[in-house]
């Protein structure tokens, strides 16, 4: 594989990991009582301080976080009730698995992912491409640790 292709793939993977960490933190609030915009802002500041981002890079990270939040909301909202667990449990409510409902649920979620992914990918690429080599290496190191250790202490 050519070097630039590998580098591009690693770049996308790195951006995806950063994006995943932000989305994961947004998904598991651990008692967070504020609104999502305030929470997202705190996460951007936290990741920004770990990567030593400048103002323009933080703005790109904010755009990425917003795109991820919109994608998450589209996934949760697809299919009516907005609660994925209850949607899934409803498939097993009768004597037989609701195969048509399962297919419909998968189609709705797939459509939501397909429609929102280009914006998420573009925002992730824009953010990762704005990082300098040292910052990109920090993202790669974070990925090597399995997405752990960007806590307050790491």
N, C-alpha and C positions, 0 to 999 in steps of 0.2 A: 504494500500500500504506500502511496506517495506520502512524503513527509507532511505536506500541507493539508492533505486529507485527514491524516491522523491528528494533526494539530487542531483542525476544525472540529473533528468529532470530540476530542478531549475538551475543547472549549465549550461545546454544547453540553457535554456531560457535566462539566464544572458549573455552568450556569444553571443547569437543571438541579444540581445538588443544592446550590444556594437557594434557588427558588423553592425546592422541596423543603428546605429547613424553615424558610419563612412560612410556607403553606402549612407545614406541620405545627409550627408554633401558633399559627392562626387557628388551626383546627382544634388544638388542645390548649385551652386557655388556662387551665389549672386555677380556676377561681377568679379569673379576670373579670372585673365588674364594669369596666369602661366600654366605650363604643369601639367598633372595629377600626375606625380611622385612627383613633388614639393608640390602640394596640399596635397597629401596623407601623405607625410613626416610631414607637418605641423599639420595635424590632428592627426597623431600618437603621435607627441610631446605633443599636447594639451591633448589628452586622457591620455597619459602617465604621464603627470604632475598631472592630477586630481586623478589618481589612485596610484601615486608615484611608478611607475614601475622601475624595475632595467633593465639593458641592455639586459639580456636574454629575459625578458618579453616583452620589446619593440620590440625585433626582432620577437617574436611570433606574436605580434600585427601587425607588418609590413607584415608578411606573410599572416595573416588573411585579412588585407586591400587589399593586392594584389590579393588574391583569390576572394574577393568580387568584385573588379574592373573587373577582368577577367570574372566573372559571369555576371556582368552588361553589359559588352561589348558583350558577347555571346547572351544575351537576346536582346539587341538593334540590333545586326547584323543579328540575325535570321530573315529570311523572306525577304531578299533582300535589301530594301532601307535603313534600319538602323534607320528609324524614325518611332517609334511606333505610333505616332499620325497620320501620313499620311497613314500608313498601315491600321489603323482602319478606318479612313475616307474613304479610297478607297472601303471598304466593302459597303458603302452606296452611292456610286457614281451613280449607275444605278437606274432604276425604281424599282428594287427589291433588297433586301439584298442579297449579294453574300454569300450564305450559304456554298458553297464549299470553298470559300476563307476564310471564318471565321473559318471553321473547320481546314483548312490547317494552318492558323495563330496560332490557339490554339495548334495544334500538334507541330509546330515548337518551340513555346515558351516553351511548356511542356517538349519537348526533351532537350532543352537548360538547363532548370532548373534541370531536372533529371540527365543529364550528369555532370553538374558542382557541384551539391549539395554535393556529398560525400567529395570532396576536401574542400569545405567551412565548412562543419560540422567538419571534422577532424581538420582544422586549428582553428575553434572556440573552439573545445574541448581542443586542445593543449594549446591555450592561456588561457582559463578559468581555466583549471586544474593547470596552473603554478602560479595562483594568490594565495596569502595567504588568510586566513579567513577574515581579515579586508578589503582587496581589493575586495574579492567576495561580502562582505556585501555592499560595496559602489556600486557595479554593481546592486545588488538587490534593493538598495534604489533608484538608478537611474530608474530602471524598475517600481518601485512603484509610482514614480512621472510621469509615462507615457513617459519616454524618454526625459524629459525636464530638464533644469537646469544644464547642463554641459557647460554653456556659459562662457564667460570671467568672469562674475560676480558671477556665482553659483558654 
